[in-house]
Amino acid sequence: MFDKELMRQLRTIPTENRAEWFAERDKLEALADEMTRLNVNDMVQKYGVARVMRVLAATIKCNPEDYDAKAVAMAHWIPPIRLGRNFEIRFCSTIHRIYVQDLFYKYAELRKA
C-alpha cells in the first residue's frame, strides 16, 4: 500500500461533487495529453505525483496484459477517481508501455508505506 499522504491525495471524489470531479477530470486529461517520457519530472512538478501516478495507473489498468503482474497489482492500489464510474480509460497516456511501467515503478516504489 502507498503512504497515507498519497492515498489522501488519491481519494475518490463523491458522485455528488460534480464541480470537483469535472475540474479533476480536466486536469487529468490535460496531463495525459501533455505528458511524454521525457517530461515526466516536469509534469510531477506541474500536476503533482498523485495525478501522474493516476494517469500511469490508468494506462496500466486499460491494458493489463501488456504489463507484468506486479505493475498491474500496484496500479489497482490506486482508487477510482469517481464513485460508481470507471473513467480511468479517458486518462490513458500515449507513452510507450515499456516506459509507462518503468515510470510507474519509479514513483510507486518511492511512496510505498
Phi and psi restraints in degrees (range 20) as a CNS / XPLOR table:
assign (resid 1 and name C) (resid 2 and name N)
       (resid 2 and name CA) (resid 2 and name C) 1.0 -84.8 20.0 2
assign (resid 2 and name N) (resid 2 and name CA)
       (resid 2 and name C) (resid 3 and name N) 1.0 165.1 20.0 2
assign (resid 2 and name C) (resid 3 and name N)
       (resid 3 and name CA) (resid 3 and name C) 1.0 -66.2 20.0 2
assign (resid 3 and name N) (resid 3 and name CA)
       (resid 3 and name C) (resid 4 and name N) 1.0 162.8 20.0 2
assign (resid 3 and name C) (resid 4 and name N)
       (resid 4 and name CA) (resid 4 and name C) 1.0 -62.9 20.0 2
assign (resid 4 and name N) (resid 4 and name CA)
       (resid 4 and name C) (resid 5 and name N) 1.0 -37.4 20.0 2
assign (resid 4 and name C) (resid 5 and name N)
       (resid 5 and name CA) (resid 5 and name C) 1.0 -64.4 20.0 2
assign (resid 5 and name N) (resid 5 and name CA)
       (resid 5 and name C) (resid 6 and name N) 1.0 -44.0 20.0 2
assign (resid 5 and name C) (resid 6 and name N)
       (resid 6 and name CA) (resid 6 and name C) 1.0 -65.3 20.0 2
assign (resid 6 and name N) (resid 6 and name CA)
       (resid 6 and name C) (resid 7 and name N) 1.0 -42.2 20.0 2
assign (resid 6 and name C) (resid 7 and name N)
       (resid 7 and name CA) (resid 7 and name C) 1.0 -64.4 20.0 2
assign (resid 7 and name N) (resid 7 and name CA)
       (resid 7 and name C) (resid 8 and name N) 1.0 -32.9 20.0 2
assign (resid 7 and name C) (resid 8 and name N)
       (resid 8 and name CA) (resid 8 and name C) 1.0 -65.0 20.0 2
assign (resid 8 and name N) (resid 8 and name CA)
       (resid 8 and name C) (resid 9 and name N) 1.0 -40.9 20.0 2
assign (resid 8 and name C) (resid 9 and name N)
       (resid 9 and name CA) (resid 9 and name C) 1.0 -69.1 20.0 2
assign (resid 9 and name N) (resid 9 and name CA)
       (resid 9 and name C) (resid 10 and name N) 1.0 -27.3 20.0 2
assign (resid 9 and name C) (resid 10 and name N)
       (resid 10 and name CA) (resid 10 and name C) 1.0 -93.7 20.0 2
assign (resid 10 and name N) (resid 10 and name CA)
       (resid 10 and name C) (resid 11 and name N) 1.0 11.3 20.0 2
assign (resid 10 and name C) (resid 11 and name N)
       (resid 11 and name CA) (resid 11 and name C) 1.0 -55.5 20.0 2
assign (resid 11 and name N) (resid 11 and name CA)
       (resid 11 and name C) (resid 12 and name N) 1.0 152.2 20.0 2
assign (resid 11 and name C) (resid 12 and name N)
       (resid 12 and name CA) (resid 12 and name C) 1.0 -78.1 20.0 2
assign (resid 12 and name N) (resid 12 and name CA)
       (resid 12 and name C) (resid 13 and name N) 1.0 135.6 20.0 2
assign (resid 12 and name C) (resid 13 and name N)
       (resid 13 and name CA) (resid 13 and name C) 1.0 -82.9 20.0 2
assign (resid 13 and name N) (resid 13 and name CA)
       (resid 13 and name C) (resid 14 and name N) 1.0 128.7 20.0 2
assign (resid 13 and name C) (resid 14 and name N)
       (resid 14 and name CA) (resid 14 and name C) 1.0 -60.7 20.0 2
assign (resid 14 and name N) (resid 14 and name CA)
       (resid 14 and name C) (resid 15 and name N) 1.0 150.3 20.0 2
assign (resid 14 and name C) (resid 15 and name N)
       (resid 15 and name CA) (resid 15 and name C) 1.0 -59.7 20.0 2
assign (resid 15 and name N) (resid 15 and name CA)
       (resid 15 and name C) (resid 16 and name N) 1.0 -34.9 20.0 2
assign (resid 15 and name C) (resid 16 and name N)
       (resid 16 and name CA) (resid 16 and name C) 1.0 -69.6 20.0 2
assign (resid 16 and name N) (resid 16 and name CA)
       (resid 16 and name C) (resid 17 and name N) 1.0 -23.2 20.0 2
assign (resid 16 and name C) (resid 17 and name N)
       (resid 17 and name CA) (resid 17 and name C) 1.0 -89.9 20.0 2
assign (resid 17 and name N) (resid 17 and name CA)
       (resid 17 and name C) (resid 18 and name N) 1.0 73.9 20.0 2
assign (resid 17 and name C) (resid 18 and name N)
       (resid 18 and name CA) (resid 18 and name C) 1.0 -67.5 20.0 2
assign (resid 18 and name N) (resid 18 and name CA)
       (resid 18 and name C) (resid 19 and name N) 1.0 -38.6 20.0 2
assign (resid 18 and name C) (resid 19 and name N)
       (resid 19 and name CA) (resid 19 and name C) 1.0 -63.6 20.0 2
assign (resid 19 and name N) (resid 19 and name CA)
       (resid 19 and name C) (resid 20 and name N) 1.0 -45.3 20.0 2
assign (resid 19 and name C) (resid 20 and name N)
       (resid 20 and name CA) (resid 20 and name C) 1.0 -65.0 20.0 2
assign (resid 20 and name N) (resid 20 and name CA)
       (resid 20 and name C) (resid 21 and name N) 1.0 -39.8 20.0 2
assign (resid 20 and name C) (resid 21 and name N)
       (resid 21 and name CA) (resid 21 and name C) 1.0 -62.4 20.0 2
assign (resid 21 and name N) (resid 21 and name CA)
       (resid 21 and name C) (resid 22 and name N) 1.0 -47.3 20.0 2
assign (resid 21 and name C) (resid 22 and name N)
       (resid 22 and name CA) (resid 22 and name C) 1.0 -63.9 20.0 2
assign (resid 22 and name N) (resid 22 and name CA)
       (resid 22 and name C) (resid 23 and name N) 1.0 -39.4 20.0 2
assign (resid 22 and name C) (resid 23 and name N)
       (resid 23 and name CA) (resid 23 and name C) 1.0 -64.1 20.0 2
assign (resid 23 and name N) (resid 23 and name CA)
       (resid 23 and name C) (resid 24 and name N) 1.0 -44.7 20.0 2
assign (resid 23 and name C) (resid 24 and name N)
       (resid 24 and name CA) (resid 24 and name C) 1.0 -67.4 20.0 2
assign (resid 24 and name N) (resid 24 and name CA)
       (resid 24 and name C) (resid 25 and name N) 1.0 -40.4 20.0 2
assign (resid 24 and name C) (resid 25 and name N)
       (resid 25 and name CA) (resid 25 and name C) 1.0 -59.0 20.0 2
assign (resid 25 and name N) (resid 25 and name CA)
       (resid 25 and name C) (resid 26 and name N) 1.0 -44.1 20.0 2
assign (resid 25 and name C) (resid 26 and name N)
       (resid 26 and name CA) (resid 26 and name C) 1.0 -62.8 20.0 2
assign (resid 26 and name N) (resid 26 and name CA)
       (resid 26 and name C) (resid 27 and name N) 1.0 -40.7 20.0 2
assign (resid 26 and name C) (resid 27 and name N)
       (resid 27 and name CA) (resid 27 and name C) 1.0 -64.7 20.0 2
assign (resid 27 and name N) (resid 27 and name CA)
       (resid 27 and name C) (resid 28 and name N) 1.0 -42.0 20.0 2
assign (resid 27 and name C) (resid 28 and name N)
       (resid 28 and name CA) (resid 28 and name C) 1.0 -68.2 20.0 2
assign (resid 28 and name N) (resid 28 and name CA)
       (resid 28 and name C) (resid 29 and name N) 1.0 -39.0 20.0 2
assign (resid 28 and name C) (resid 29 and name N)
       (resid 29 and name CA) (resid 29 and name C) 1.0 -65.2 20.0 2
assign (resid 29 and name N) (resid 29 and name CA)
       (resid 29 and name C) (resid 30 and name N) 1.0 -41.2 20.0 2
assign (resid 29 and name C) (resid 30 and name N)
       (resid 30 and name CA) (resid 30 and name C) 1.0 -63.9 20.0 2
assign (resid 30 and name N) (resid 30 and name CA)
       (resid 30 and name C) (resid 31 and name N) 1.0 -42.2 20.0 2
assign (resid 30 and name C) (resid 31 and name N)
       (resid 31 and name CA) (resid 31 and name C) 1.0 -61.7 20.0 2
assign (resid 31 and name N) (resid 31 and name CA)
       (resid 31 and name C) (resid 32 and name N) 1.0 -47.0 20.0 2
assign (resid 31 and name C) (resid 32 and name N)
       (resid 32 and name CA) (resid 32 and name C) 1.0 -61.1 20.0 2
assign (resid 32 and name N) (resid 32 and name CA)
       (resid 32 and name C) (resid 33 and name N) 1.0 -37.8 20.0 2
assign (resid 32 and name C) (resid 33 and name N)
       (resid 33 and name CA) (resid 33 and name C) 1.0 -71.7 20.0 2
assign (resid 33 and name N) (resid 33 and name CA)
       (resid 33 and name C) (resid 34 and name N) 1.0 -35.7 20.0 2
assign (resid 33 and name C) (resid 34 and name N)
       (resid 34 and name CA) (resid 34 and name C) 1.0 -86.8 20.0 2
assign (resid 34 and name N) (resid 34 and name CA)
       (resid 34 and name C) (resid 35 and name N) 1.0 -26.9 20.0 2
assign (resid 34 and name C) (resid 35 and name N)
       (resid 35 and name CA) (resid 35 and name C) 1.0 -76.6 20.0 2
assign (resid 35 and name N) (resid 35 and name CA)
       (resid 35 and name C) (resid 36 and name N) 1.0 132.6 20.0 2
assign (resid 35 and name C) (resid 36 and name N)
       (resid 36 and name CA) (resid 36 and name C) 1.0 -127.1 20.0 2
assign (resid 36 and name N) (resid 36 and name CA)
       (resid 36 and name C) (resid 37 and name N) 1.0 170.8 20.0 2
assign (resid 36 and name C) (resid 37 and name N)
       (resid 37 and name CA) (resid 37 and name C) 1.0 -66.9 20.0 2
assign (resid 37 and name N) (resid 37 and name CA)
       (resid 37 and name C) (resid 38 and name N) 1.0 -20.8 20.0 2
assign (resid 37 and name C) (resid 38 and name N)
       (resid 38 and name CA) (resid 38 and name C) 1.0 -86.8 20.0 2
assign (resid 38 and name N) (resid 38 and name CA)
       (resid 38 and name C) (resid 39 and name N) 1.0 -21.1 20.0 2
assign (resid 38 and name C) (resid 39 and name N)
       (resid 39 and name CA) (resid 39 and name C) 1.0 -116.6 20.0 2
assign (resid 39 and name N) (resid 39 and name CA)
       (resid 39 and name C) (resid 40 and name N) 1.0 21.2 20.0 2
assign (resid 39 and name C) (resid 40 and name N)
       (resid 40 and name CA) (resid 40 and name C) 1.0 -60.8 20.0 2
assign (resid 40 and name N) (resid 40 and name CA)
       (resid 40 and name C) (resid 41 and name N) 1.0 -42.2 20.0 2
assign (resid 40 and name C) (resid 41 and name N)
       (resid 41 and name CA) (resid 41 and name C) 1.0 -62.4 20.0 2
assign (resid 41 and name N) (resid 41 and name CA)
       (resid 41 and name C) (resid 42 and name N) 1.0 -37.0 20.0 2
assign (resid 41 and name C) (resid 42 and name N)
       (resid 42 and name CA) (resid 42 and name C) 1.0 -65.5 20.0 2
assign (resid 42 and name N) (resid 42 and name CA)
       (resid 42 and name C) (resid 43 and name N) 1.0 -37.0 20.0 2
assign (resid 42 and name C) (resid 43 and name N)
       (resid 43 and name CA) (resid 43 and name C) 1.0 -68.9 20.0 2
assign (resid 43 and name N) (resid 43 and name CA)
       (resid 43 and name C) (resid 44 and name N) 1.0 -34.0 20.0 2
assign (resid 43 and name C) (resid 44 and name N)
       (resid 44 and name CA) (resid 44 and name C) 1.0 -62.9 20.0 2
assign (resid 44 and name N) (resid 44 and name CA)
       (resid 44 and name C) (resid 45 and name N) 1.0 -42.2 20.0 2
assign (resid 44 and name C) (resid 45 and name N)
       (resid 45 and name CA) (resid 45 and name C) 1.0 -65.2 20.0 2
assign (resid 45 and name N) (resid 45 and name CA)
       (resid 45 and name C) (resid 46 and name N) 1.0 -39.7 20.0 2
assign (resid 45 and name C) (resid 46 and name N)
       (resid 46 and name CA) (resid 46 and name C) 1.0 -78.3 20.0 2
assign (resid 46 and name N) (resid 46 and name CA)
       (resid 46 and name C) (resid 47 and name N) 1.0 -44.8 20.0 2
assign (resid 46 and name C) (resid 47 and name N)
       (resid 47 and name CA) (resid 47 and name C) 1.0 -109.0 20.0 2
assign (resid 47 and name N) (resid 47 and name CA)
       (resid 47 and name C) (resid 48 and name N) 1.0 -18.6 20.0 2
assign (resid 47 and name C) (resid 48 and name N)
       (resid 48 and name CA) (resid 48 and name C) 1.0 99.4 20.0 2
assign (resid 48 and name N) (resid 48 and name CA)
       (resid 48 and name C) (resid 49 and name N) 1.0 151.2 20.0 2
assign (resid 48 and name C) (resid 49 and name N)
       (resid 49 and name CA) (resid 49 and name C) 1.0 -66.3 20.0 2
assign (resid 49 and name N) (resid 49 and name CA)
       (resid 49 and name C) (resid 50 and name N) 1.0 -32.8 20.0 2
assign (resid 49 and name C) (resid 50 and name N)
       (resid 50 and name CA) (resid 50 and name C) 1.0 -63.2 20.0 2
assign (resid 50 and name N) (resid 50 and name CA)
       (resid 50 and name C) (resid 51 and name N) 1.0 -43.8 20.0 2
assign (resid 50 and name C) (resid 51 and name N)
       (resid 51 and name CA) (resid 51 and name C) 1.0 -68.9 20.0 2
assign (resid 51 and name N) (resid 51 and name CA)
       (resid 51 and name C) (resid 52 and name N) 1.0 -39.9 20.0 2
assign (resid 51 and name C) (resid 52 and name N)
       (resid 52 and name CA) (resid 52 and name C) 1.0 -62.0 20.0 2
assign (resid 52 and name N) (resid 52 and name CA)
       (resid 52 and name C) (resid 53 and name N) 1.0 -44.5 20.0 2
assign (resid 52 and name C) (resid 53 and name N)
       (resid 53 and name CA) (resid 53 and name C) 1.0 -64.6 20.0 2
assign (resid 53 and name N) (resid 53 and name CA)
       (resid 53 and name C) (resid 54 and name N) 1.0 -36.4 20.0 2
assign (resid 53 and name C) (resid 54 and name N)
       (resid 54 and name CA) (resid 54 and name C) 1.0 -63.7 20.0 2
assign (resid 54 and name N) (resid 54 and name CA)
       (resid 54 and name C) (resid 55 and name N) 1.0 -42.5 20.0 2
assign (resid 54 and name C) (resid 55 and name N)
       (resid 55 and name CA) (resid 55 and name C) 1.0 -66.3 20.0 2
assign (resid 55 and name N) (resid 55 and name CA)
       (resid 55 and name C) (resid 56 and name N) 1.0 -44.1 20.0 2
assign (resid 55 and name C) (resid 56 and name N)
       (resid 56 and name CA) (resid 56 and name C) 1.0 -63.9 20.0 2
assign (resid 56 and name N) (resid 56 and name CA)
       (resid 56 and name C) (resid 57 and name N) 1.0 -42.0 20.0 2
assign (resid 56 and name C) (resid 57 and name N)
       (resid 57 and name CA) (resid 57 and name C) 1.0 -65.3 20.0 2
assign (resid 57 and name N) (resid 57 and name CA)
       (resid 57 and name C) (resid 58 and name N) 1.0 -39.1 20.0 2
assign (resid 57 and name C) (resid 58 and name N)
       (resid 58 and name CA) (resid 58 and name C) 1.0 -61.6 20.0 2
assign (resid 58 and name N) (resid 58 and name CA)
       (resid 58 and name C) (resid 59 and name N) 1.0 -39.3 20.0 2
assign (resid 58 and name C) (resid 59 and name N)
       (resid 59 and name CA) (resid 59 and name C) 1.0 -64.4 20.0 2
assign (resid 59 and name N) (resid 59 and name CA)
       (resid 59 and name C) (resid 60 and name N) 1.0 -41.3 20.0 2
assign (resid 59 and name C) (resid 60 and name N)
       (resid 60 and name CA) (resid 60 and name C) 1.0 -67.4 20.0 2
assign (resid 60 and name N) (resid 60 and name CA)
       (resid 60 and name C) (resid 61 and name N) 1.0 -42.8 20.0 2
assign (resid 60 and name C) (resid 61 and name N)
       (resid 61 and name CA) (resid 61 and name C) 1.0 -64.8 20.0 2
assign (resid 61 and name N) (resid 61 and name CA)
       (resid 61 and name C) (resid 62 and name N) 1.0 -30.4 20.0 2
assign (resid 61 and name C) (resid 62 and name N)
       (resid 62 and name CA) (resid 62 and name C) 1.0 -71.7 20.0 2
assign (resid 62 and name N) (resid 62 and name CA)
       (resid 62 and name C) (resid 63 and name N) 1.0 -29.6 20.0 2
assign (resid 62 and name C) (resid 63 and name N)
       (resid 63 and name CA) (resid 63 and name C) 1.0 -135.3 20.0 2
assign (resid 63 and name N) (resid 63 and name CA)
       (resid 63 and name C) (resid 64 and name N) 1.0 66.3 20.0 2
assign (resid 63 and name C) (resid 64 and name N)
       (resid 64 and name CA) (resid 64 and name C) 1.0 -63.2 20.0 2
assign (resid 64 and name N) (resid 64 and name CA)
       (resid 64 and name C) (resid 65 and name N) 1.0 -23.4 20.0 2
assign (resid 64 and name C) (resid 65 and name N)
       (resid 65 and name CA) (resid 65 and name C) 1.0 -70.5 20.0 2
assign (resid 65 and name N) (resid 65 and name CA)
       (resid 65 and name C) (resid 66 and name N) 1.0 -15.8 20.0 2
assign (resid 65 and name C) (resid 66 and name N)
       (resid 66 and name CA) (resid 66 and name C) 1.0 -85.9 20.0 2
assign (resid 66 and name N) (resid 66 and name CA)
       (resid 66 and name C) (resid 67 and name N) 1.0 -7.0 20.0 2
assign (resid 66 and name C) (resid 67 and name N)
       (resid 67 and name CA) (resid 67 and name C) 1.0 -124.2 20.0 2
assign (resid 67 and name N) (resid 67 and name CA)
       (resid 67 and name C) (resid 68 and name N) 1.0 161.1 20.0 2
assign (resid 67 and name C) (resid 68 and name N)
       (resid 68 and name CA) (resid 68 and name C) 1.0 -75.2 20.0 2
assign (resid 68 and name N) (resid 68 and name CA)
       (resid 68 and name C) (resid 69 and name N) 1.0 163.4 20.0 2
assign (resid 68 and name C) (resid 69 and name N)
       (resid 69 and name CA) (resid 69 and name C) 1.0 -61.5 20.0 2
assign (resid 69 and name N) (resid 69 and name CA)
       (resid 69 and name C) (resid 70 and name N) 1.0 -35.9 20.0 2
assign (resid 69 and name C) (resid 70 and name N)
       (resid 70 and name CA) (resid 70 and name C) 1.0 -64.5 20.0 2
assign (resid 70 and name N) (resid 70 and name CA)
       (resid 70 and name C) (resid 71 and name N) 1.0 -43.0 20.0 2
assign (resid 70 and name C) (resid 71 and name N)
       (resid 71 and name CA) (resid 71 and name C) 1.0 -64.1 20.0 2
assign (resid 71 and name N) (resid 71 and name CA)
       (resid 71 and name C) (resid 72 and name N) 1.0 -41.1 20.0 2
assign (resid 71 and name C) (resid 72 and name N)
       (resid 72 and name CA) (resid 72 and name C) 1.0 -65.2 20.0 2
assign (resid 72 and name N) (resid 72 and name CA)
       (resid 72 and name C) (resid 73 and name N) 1.0 -43.7 20.0 2
assign (resid 72 and name C) (resid 73 and name N)
       (resid 73 and name CA) (resid 73 and name C) 1.0 -62.7 20.0 2
assign (resid 73 and name N) (resid 73 and name CA)
       (resid 73 and name C) (resid 74 and name N) 1.0 -43.6 20.0 2
assign (resid 73 and name C) (resid 74 and name N)
       (resid 74 and name CA) (resid 74 and name C) 1.0 -67.7 20.0 2
assign (resid 74 and name N) (resid 74 and name CA)
       (resid 74 and name C) (resid 75 and name N) 1.0 -34.2 20.0 2
assign (resid 74 and name C) (resid 75 and name N)
       (resid 75 and name CA) (resid 75 and name C) 1.0 -64.0 20.0 2
assign (resid 75 and name N) (resid 75 and name CA)
       (resid 75 and name C) (resid 76 and name N) 1.0 -32.5 20.0 2
assign (resid 75 and name C) (resid 76 and name N)
       (resid 76 and name CA) (resid 76 and name C) 1.0 -76.4 20.0 2
assign (resid 76 and name N) (resid 76 and name CA)
       (resid 76 and name C) (resid 77 and name N) 1.0 -9.1 20.0 2
assign (resid 76 and name C) (resid 77 and name N)
       (resid 77 and name CA) (resid 77 and name C) 1.0 -69.3 20.0 2
assign (resid 77 and name N) (resid 77 and name CA)
       (resid 77 and name C) (resid 78 and name N) 1.0 -23.9 20.0 2
assign (resid 77 and name C) (resid 78 and name N)
       (resid 78 and name CA) (resid 78 and name C) 1.0 -81.9 20.0 2
assign (resid 78 and name N) (resid 78 and name CA)
       (resid 78 and name C) (resid 79 and name N) 1.0 120.9 20.0 2
assign (resid 78 and name C) (resid 79 and name N)
       (resid 79 and name CA) (resid 79 and name C) 1.0 -69.9 20.0 2
assign (resid 79 and name N) (resid 79 and name CA)
       (resid 79 and name C) (resid 80 and name N) 1.0 160.6 20.0 2
assign (resid 79 and name C) (resid 80 and name N)
       (resid 80 and name CA) (resid 80 and name C) 1.0 -64.8 20.0 2
assign (resid 80 and name N) (resid 80 and name CA)
       (resid 80 and name C) (resid 81 and name N) 1.0 154.3 20.0 2
assign (resid 80 and name C) (resid 81 and name N)
       (resid 81 and name CA) (resid 81 and name C) 1.0 -69.3 20.0 2
assign (resid 81 and name N) (resid 81 and name CA)
       (resid 81 and name C) (resid 82 and name N) 1.0 -32.3 20.0 2
assign (resid 81 and name C) (resid 82 and name N)
       (resid 82 and name CA) (resid 82 and name C) 1.0 -141.0 20.0 2
assign (resid 82 and name N) (resid 82 and name CA)
       (resid 82 and name C) (resid 83 and name N) 1.0 141.0 20.0 2
assign (resid 82 and name C) (resid 83 and name N)
       (resid 83 and name CA) (resid 83 and name C) 1.0 -64.8 20.0 2
assign (resid 83 and name N) (resid 83 and name CA)
       (resid 83 and name C) (resid 84 and name N) 1.0 138.9 20.0 2
assign (resid 83 and name C) (resid 84 and name N)
       (resid 84 and name CA) (resid 84 and name C) 1.0 79.4 20.0 2
assign (resid 84 and name N) (resid 84 and name CA)
       (resid 84 and name C) (resid 85 and name N) 1.0 -4.1 20.0 2
assign (resid 84 and name C) (resid 85 and name N)
       (resid 85 and name CA) (resid 85 and name C) 1.0 -134.1 20.0 2
assign (resid 85 and name N) (resid 85 and name CA)
       (resid 85 and name C) (resid 86 and name N) 1.0 150.7 20.0 2
assign (resid 85 and name C) (resid 86 and name N)
       (resid 86 and name CA) (resid 86 and name C) 1.0 -116.2 20.0 2
assign (resid 86 and name N) (resid 86 and name CA)
       (resid 86 and name C) (resid 87 and name N) 1.0 85.3 20.0 2
assign (resid 86 and name C) (resid 87 and name N)
       (resid 87 and name CA) (resid 87 and name C) 1.0 -93.9 20.0 2
assign (resid 87 and name N) (resid 87 and name CA)
       (resid 87 and name C) (resid 88 and name N) 1.0 3.2 20.0 2
assign (resid 87 and name C) (resid 88 and name N)
       (resid 88 and name CA) (resid 88 and name C) 1.0 -59.0 20.0 2
assign (resid 88 and name N) (resid 88 and name CA)
       (resid 88 and name C) (resid 89 and name N) 1.0 -28.1 20.0 2
assign (resid 88 and name C) (resid 89 and name N)
       (resid 89 and name CA) (resid 89 and name C) 1.0 -61.6 20.0 2
assign (resid 89 and name N) (resid 89 and name CA)
       (resid 89 and name C) (resid 90 and name N) 1.0 -24.6 20.0 2
assign (resid 89 and name C) (resid 90 and name N)
       (resid 90 and name CA) (resid 90 and name C) 1.0 -72.5 20.0 2
assign (resid 90 and name N) (resid 90 and name CA)
       (resid 90 and name C) (resid 91 and name N) 1.0 -17.6 20.0 2
assign (resid 90 and name C) (resid 91 and name N)
       (resid 91 and name CA) (resid 91 and name C) 1.0 -104.9 20.0 2
assign (resid 91 and name N) (resid 91 and name CA)
       (resid 91 and name C) (resid 92 and name N) 1.0 18.2 20.0 2
assign (resid 91 and name C) (resid 92 and name N)
       (resid 92 and name CA) (resid 92 and name C) 1.0 -66.7 20.0 2
assign (resid 92 and name N) (resid 92 and name CA)
       (resid 92 and name C) (resid 93 and name N) 1.0 137.3 20.0 2
assign (resid 92 and name C) (resid 93 and name N)
       (resid 93 and name CA) (resid 93 and name C) 1.0 -85.1 20.0 2
assign (resid 93 and name N) (resid 93 and name CA)
       (resid 93 and name C) (resid 94 and name N) 1.0 154.2 20.0 2
assign (resid 93 and name C) (resid 94 and name N)
       (resid 94 and name CA) (resid 94 and name C) 1.0 -96.1 20.0 2
assign (resid 94 and name N) (resid 94 and name CA)
       (resid 94 and name C) (resid 95 and name N) 1.0 7.1 20.0 2
assign (resid 94 and name C) (resid 95 and name N)
       (resid 95 and name CA) (resid 95 and name C) 1.0 -67.0 20.0 2
assign (resid 95 and name N) (resid 95 and name CA)
       (resid 95 and name C) (resid 96 and name N) 1.0 144.2 20.0 2
assign (resid 95 and name C) (resid 96 and name N)
       (resid 96 and name CA) (resid 96 and name C) 1.0 -58.5 20.0 2
assign (resid 96 and name N) (resid 96 and name CA)
       (resid 96 and name C) (resid 97 and name N) 1.0 144.4 20.0 2
assign (resid 96 and name C) (resid 97 and name N)
       (resid 97 and name CA) (resid 97 and name C) 1.0 -58.8 20.0 2
assign (resid 97 and name N) (resid 97 and name CA)
       (resid 97 and name C) (resid 98 and name N) 1.0 -32.0 20.0 2
assign (resid 97 and name C) (resid 98 and name N)
       (resid 98 and name CA) (resid 98 and name C) 1.0 -62.9 20.0 2
assign (resid 98 and name N) (resid 98 and name CA)
       (resid 98 and name C) (resid 99 and name N) 1.0 -42.9 20.0 2
assign (resid 98 and name C) (resid 99 and name N)
       (resid 99 and name CA) (resid 99 and name C) 1.0 -72.2 20.0 2
assign (resid 99 and name N) (resid 99 and name CA)
       (resid 99 and name C) (resid 100 and name N) 1.0 -36.4 20.0 2
assign (resid 99 and name C) (resid 100 and name N)
       (resid 100 and name CA) (resid 100 and name C) 1.0 -58.3 20.0 2
assign (resid 100 and name N) (resid 100 and name CA)
       (resid 100 and name C) (resid 101 and name N) 1.0 -49.0 20.0 2
assign (resid 100 and name C) (resid 101 and name N)
       (resid 101 and name CA) (resid 101 and name C) 1.0 -62.5 20.0 2
assign (resid 101 and name N) (resid 101 and name CA)
       (resid 101 and name C) (resid 102 and name N) 1.0 -45.5 20.0 2
assign (resid 101 and name C) (resid 102 and name N)
       (resid 102 and name CA) (resid 102 and name C) 1.0 -62.9 20.0 2
assign (resid 102 and name N) (resid 102 and name CA)
       (resid 102 and name C) (resid 103 and name N) 1.0 -43.4 20.0 2
assign (resid 102 and name C) (resid 103 and name N)
       (resid 103 and name CA) (resid 103 and name C) 1.0 -65.8 20.0 2
assign (resid 103 and name N) (resid 103 and name CA)
       (resid 103 and name C) (resid 104 and name N) 1.0 -40.9 20.0 2
assign (resid 103 and name C) (resid 104 and name N)
       (resid 104 and name CA) (resid 104 and name C) 1.0 -62.1 20.0 2
assign (resid 104 and name N) (resid 104 and name CA)
       (resid 104 and name C) (resid 105 and name N) 1.0 -46.1 20.0 2
assign (resid 104 and name C) (resid 105 and name N)
       (resid 105 and name CA) (resid 105 and name C) 1.0 -59.9 20.0 2
assign (resid 105 and name N) (resid 105 and name CA)
       (resid 105 and name C) (resid 106 and name N) 1.0 -41.8 20.0 2
assign (resid 105 and name C) (resid 106 and name N)
       (resid 106 and name CA) (resid 106 and name C) 1.0 -56.8 20.0 2
assign (resid 106 and name N) (resid 106 and name CA)
       (resid 106 and name C) (resid 107 and name N) 1.0 -48.8 20.0 2
assign (resid 106 and name C) (resid 107 and name N)
       (resid 107 and name CA) (resid 107 and name C) 1.0 -80.5 20.0 2
assign (resid 107 and name N) (resid 107 and name CA)
       (resid 107 and name C) (resid 108 and name N) 1.0 -34.2 20.0 2
assign (resid 107 and name C) (resid 108 and name N)
       (resid 108 and name CA) (resid 108 and name C) 1.0 -68.6 20.0 2
assign (resid 108 and name N) (resid 108 and name CA)
       (resid 108 and name C) (resid 109 and name N) 1.0 -41.4 20.0 2
assign (resid 108 and name C) (resid 109 and name N)
       (resid 109 and name CA) (resid 109 and name C) 1.0 -64.9 20.0 2
assign (resid 109 and name N) (resid 109 and name CA)
       (resid 109 and name C) (resid 110 and name N) 1.0 -31.4 20.0 2
assign (resid 109 and name C) (resid 110 and name N)
       (resid 110 and name CA) (resid 110 and name C) 1.0 -69.6 20.0 2
assign (resid 110 and name N) (resid 110 and name CA)
       (resid 110 and name C) (resid 111 and name N) 1.0 -26.8 20.0 2
assign (resid 110 and name C) (resid 111 and name N)
       (resid 111 and name CA) (resid 111 and name C) 1.0 -106.9 20.0 2
assign (resid 111 and name N) (resid 111 and name CA)
       (resid 111 and name C) (resid 112 and name N) 1.0 8.4 20.0 2
assign (resid 111 and name C) (resid 112 and name N)
       (resid 112 and name CA) (resid 112 and name C) 1.0 -71.1 20.0 2
assign (resid 112 and name N) (resid 112 and name CA)
       (resid 112 and name C) (resid 113 and name N) 1.0 141.1 20.0 2
